[in-house]
């Protein structure tokens, strides 16, 4: 039997390691396969595939999108899709650019409020990996690399980042329908990621399956023992693909 870690993030989104380093780490832990599910971006997949070929383990395309439904923030991961398919490429770029603009707004708002020194956004991204999705984690690492704010003080930056005036933020999360459609049209499996108890209580699981989701995560550090059992039960009841990491 081959084990794979099917939920991992790299420095292309909010992870700390390059995709190639994740491959080496996975191999050292005995995994036979690895999927990179960075938030809202596919930019790490080419490096993942190249490193996996060198290391001799299986690489699986992946991505994680954040949707909003019935007052809940619901994440959807896509696995095993064609990373060059226009459906998923165009969708991820659109969503990634939206999040990046939101991140830039919050960053420049911190500067205006005097929370951090005035390092222009164009200079900040020079310290970041090349991606089409930038988040608070990129800001923290870049400020550290630029010698402006040490990584040890990251909590201060995170707090200031969250205190941005909401009226300045106009990005709207993608709908579940569009998200699932983009994954499925690219030949992938759309998983309901780390499904918390509220998703079962509100019937959101069934709604997402009706929208085309055909998988569910049954293993994730954020899931309680009860939530894991609920996910396994849903997988058996609705004949879903299972994943986890």
N, C-alpha and C positions, 0 to 999 in steps of 0.2 A: 504494500500500500504506500502511495506517495502522499505526503502531507504538504500543504501549501498555506502560506499566510496571504489571505486575500483582502486585507484591509491595511494598507500602509501609505504613509504620506512622506514625501521627500522635501528638500529645500525649495522645490518648485512651488510649494504652497506653504503649509504650516509645520513641516517636518524639519528636522535638524540635519539630516544626512543627504548627500547626493544620491540619486538613484543607483549608481554603480556601487556605492558603499552599502546600500541596503541589500543588494544582491549578495555581496561578499558576506555580510552579516548573516543573511538567511542561510547561506550555504554552510557557514560555520556552526549554525544551530541545528543542522540536519534537515532543513526543508528541501523538498524536491521541486518546489514551484513557488513563484512569488507574483503577486499582482500589485501594481502601483495605482492607488486610488486617490491621487491628489485632488484637492478641492478645485473644482471649476476649470481645470486645465489638463491638457494632454502633453504638455511640453517635455515632461520627463520620460515619456514612453520610449523614444528612440534610444536614449542612453540605457534604459532598463534592458531593452531587448539585446543591445550590443554586449552589455556586461554579462547578461545571463548566458549568452552563447559562449563567451569566453570561459565562464565558470562551470558550464555544463549543467545548468538547471533550467527548468521551464519558466518562461516569462508569459504573463497574461496581461493584456491591456485592461486598464481600469480608469475610473474617474468617480468622484463623489460630488453630487449636486445638492444644494440646499433648497428645499421648496417650503412653501407656507400653505397650510390647509386647516380650516376649522380652528384657527387660533393656535395651532401647533407648528413648530419648526420641524419639518420632516426631511431627513436626508435620504437620498436615493443613490445607490452606487450602481454603476454599469460595469459589467465584466465581459471579457472575451468578444469585444466588438472589433470591427475594422477601424483602426485609428486614423485611416485616411479617407473614410467615408464622409462626403460633404455634410450629411445630416449631423453627425457628432462634431465634426471640425467647426462648422459654422456656429453651431449652438454653443459650444464651449468658449469660442472666442467672444461671442456676444456677451455671455454671462461673465466671463473673466474680465472683460473690459469694463463692464458695469461695476463689478466689485472693486476693481482697481481705481476707478474714478471716485468711488465712495471712500476708499482708503486714503487717496490723495486729499480729498476734502477734509477728512478727519485729521490728517497729518498737518495740513496747512492751518487748520483751526487751532491745533496745539501751539503752533508757532505764534499765531496772532494773540493767544492768551498768555504768552510768555512762559509756557510750560517747558519748552526746549529751545535751544539756540536756533537761529535762522539759517538752516541749511536748505537751499532750494531743492524741490522735488527732483529736478533733473540731475542734481549732484548726488542726491540720496540713492537713486536707483543704480548709480555706477558701482555701488558697493553691494548690489543685490545680484543673485543669479538671473539669467535671462529667462523670463517667463512672461505669460500674458495674464497672470493673476498675482497681484500684490496684496499683502495683508499686514496686520500689526506685527507679526513675527518677522517679516522682512524689515520693517522699520527698526525694530529692536536690534537685530543683528547688524544692520547698516550703521546705526548710530554708534554702536560699539566699535565697529571696524573703522569708522571715521574718527574715533577718539573723542566723541562728543558726550556720550552717555554710556558708562560701563554696563555690561550685561547684567551685573549684580543688582542694578537699580531698575531692572525691567518692569517691576510691578508698578513703580511710579508712572512709567510711560503708559502702561496698559490702563491704569486708572484714568489718566488724563485723556487718553484716546477715547474711552467710553463716555466721557463727559462732554463730548461735542454736541452742539445744539442740534437736536433732531430735525429741525426745520431746514437745515442745510443738506440733509441726506435724502436724495430722491430715488435711489435705486430700489427697484421692486424685484423681489425674488421671482424666479421663473415658476410657471405653473407646473403642477404634477403632470398634466396631460402633455405639455410640450417637452418636459424633461424625459418622461418615459418614452415618448414617441421618437425622440432623437437617438436614444440608446437602442431601441428595438429596430429602427430603420437601418442602423449600422450593423445589424446582426448580433447585437449583444443581449445579455440577460439583465433585466432591471430589478435590482434588489431593494427591498425596504431595509434601510440600514439601522442598526442598533435600535430595534423597535421597543420603545418604552411602554409601560403599562397603559398609559392614557390612549395610545393608538388602538389598543384592543378594546378598551372600555367605550370609546367613541365610535367604534366601527370603521375607523380610518383604514385599517388593514384591508377590509373588504372593498372599500372605495378605491384604494390604490390598485388592487387586483383587477377591478372593473376597468380601470384606466390603462391596463396593460402590463402592470408589474407582474413578473413571473418568478420571483425569488425573494428570499428573506434571510437576513443574517441571524444565525442562531448562536454565534459565539462572538463576544466583544467585551472588553474590560468594563464598559459602562453598564452592561446588563446585569441585573440582579439574578439570583437563582430562579425566582418566580418568573421574571421576564424571559429568561432563557427557556423555561418549560413552556411558556405561552407561545414563543416563537417556534419551538419544535412541534408543538401541537398544531399550529397553523400550517406549518410546512407539510405535515402528514395529512391534514384535513383537505387542503387545497392542492396537493401534489406539486409543491413548489421546489425550485432549486434551492439548495442551502449553501451558505458561505459563512465566513467568519475570519477573524484575525485578532 
